[in-house]
Amino acid sequence: MRKLTTLISLLAVLCYADIAYSQTKKLPPIGLFDLDFTLQWQRGDQQAINRAWDYPHTLASLQGIVNRNMPQLYVLLVKNGNADIDRYWWSKYRAPGKWLAGRDTVVYKTVVDVISAYKKQIKGAVVYDPAVAATSNLASSVAGVEDLIVVRYDTDPQSLYSQTITRGPKIPVRISFINKDGSSLFTGRGTIPGTTRASSGLAKNDAYLWFLEKYMKTGKVNTKYGAYYIDQQWLKNPGAAGRNHHTLTNHDFFISRKGFFFDLSPWADEAATDDPSQTPGTDVNTLKELLLTAYNQNKGKAYAYLGGFPPWAFKYTKHAKGSHEDVATEWEYSRIISAYNAFKDADAIGYGALANASFWQHFPLKKEYKQDWVTKEQLTKKGYLNTDGKIDYKGRNFIIFYVGDYDASSWLSQTTPTLWDDQNRGKLPLMWSISPVLAERVPMAMDYRRESATANDYFAAADNGAGYLMPGMLQAPRPLSGLPDGLDAWAAHNKPYYKQWGLTITGFIIDGQAPGLNQKGLDAYASFSPNGIIPQKVPLTLLHGNMPVLRSDADVNEDPVQAAKNIVDRVHKRGIPFHWFRNILKSPTWYVKVMEEVKKLDPTIELLAAPDFLSCIVLTSKKTRMRRRAKYGNIMPKRLNRRRLWSVSFVKAPVAVNCKI
């Protein structure tokens, strides 16, 4: 019998291998190119810095086109310390039995070789103007719509332009943002070229308005996708952030989806720092016009998925001689896009670089990734409930960690080998808060984390659900945009993501500068996040229907000894037994050390799994409600009808000053 079982297993393996081979043999080989050399530039070597910009940009546009319908071209660039991110993912899924096993590979030695190999799949080139920085983003926008690679105009014999346009494969120029005499197409004067629209007075804004008139309003663009990445001004100050933070390799996905690109200041009270001659508010008015056009094209129902983040180290903040702080700039941008039914996949500086999303977008995901919720019987067995169903506190304080920030595809991809693969993961119950919308660009990272999760790894949604926005800006009235209420559309957007990934908790809601959630806002979240939300602008705690709502509290990100002191101090100052702490990119080892220190200081503090923590809040609240109804009947005093769990004095949470930045 054992031999028969073994034989059947062997035949199954051979059958699987034959099927895998029959599937992969029909696919073309994967092109592989190493861009690591573009990170090796030295200050003052402008030719090397130009290569560091030109090569990734052109190849990202090529990837966006050739990877649109199938994964064909892969590059190596992104590193996080000693972790080689693109090789990490490549090796993981080239392993036997994995997605890329059996695919042939062609390694290319030069950029020109790569372009020549895929020449038949592109229709030419769009050439952009080094004198007008915005045209680099304009080129990426046009590239996706027209199936063109982007090339920066540069007549130096060693430039990529010379290698690919005037020599080598001689890619035909289909669109150019430079006149034949070498002068700039966009001047900020007269009428915007090719349109009947008067100039804004600025070349930067004219470039975006040209695209708005020629492509967005004519319906050529997929306005469900947009991207906020720094333009070629990066070339003037490449050392302001990590060497891969030109974020050009992030472009490929949005080019593949035929989306639109921009780099505009969100501030109305000052001129953009990259164009100080402009009238304050010019940039943000252009941004609002782009977003409104996208809203109208999407008919107010589909939310626009915006990759990227304000390039705060380079522009629009005090780092660049502006007047605004980094987090304030993050929040102002969030406030604006939320008013127009858009959210961000927040590739923020630090871990903002991402490559090959156009390739990985084809990764096969499961239909559903289910998670079990805790039962009353299990809570009783764990010692949190008495046999009569009441919470058994035993003098304990319960805490939970918001394990973040995973609201960015780049952050999730880069931290998988450095944080997720930590040897101490699984020793403590941790609520990994990951935005499910990241499955659009890094599905392999989402799948791998679920596949390798331990019983102590539980998943919730990151801020603020399936995308980072400020939900208060979706609530009518919406004075910033004047648009109708967007909550129903937001709930409809979130439901399929939460269902696929088995999510019932939203681990953090950043209200920021927006109004707090109103009744309809809470109803919207209850429809897709029924087991709990943690906003900023709510009472200390309440029960909305059956959905527990706990106000977010303190950020804790110090070394383990200090972090433990801060946690214990905070717990002792608050008059309730449930406590939430937010952490940014901390390893499981860090959490183990923190809890060791916490136990030394106060053994009554206990870290709970997310389902246990939120279920205990619900059960406590329901008991409180029953006692009040027994005392007051169905018509309770107005002051009690808010359904707060505790009426106690408490210390206000520290102001969050560290969101993505």
Secondary structure, 3 states (H helix, E strand, C coil): CHHHHHHHHHHHHHHHHHHHHHHHCCCCCEEEEECHHHHCCCCCCHHHHHHHHHHHHHHHHHHHHHCCCCCCEEEECCEECCEEHHHHHHHHHHCCCCCCCCCCEEECCCHHHHHHHCHHHCCCEEEECCCCCCHHHHHHHHHHHHCCEEEECCCCCCCHHHHHHHCCCCCCEEEECECCCCCECCCCCCECCCCCCECCCCHHHHHHHHHHHHHHCCCCCCCCEEEECCCHHHHHCHHHCCCCCCCHHHHHHHHHCCCEEECCCCCCCCCCCCCCCCCCCHHHHHHHHHHHHHHHHCCCCCCEEEEECCCCCCCCCHHHCCCCCHHHHHHHHHHHHHHCCEEEECCCCCCCCCCCHHHHCCCCCCCCCCCCCCCHHHHHHHCCECCCCCECCCCCEEEEEEEEEECCHHHHHHHHHHHHCCCCCCCCCEEEEECHHHHHCCHHHHHHHHHCCCCCEEEEECCCCCCECCHHHHCCCCCCCCCCCCHHHHHHHHHHHHHHCCCCCECCCCCCCCCCCCHHHHHHHHHHCCCCECCCCCCCEEEECCEEEECCCEECCCCHHHHHHHHHHHHHHCCCCEEEEEEECCCHHHHHHHHHHHHHHCCCEEECCHHHHHHHHHHHHHHHHHHHHHHHCCCCCHHHCCCECCCCCCCCCCCCCCCCC
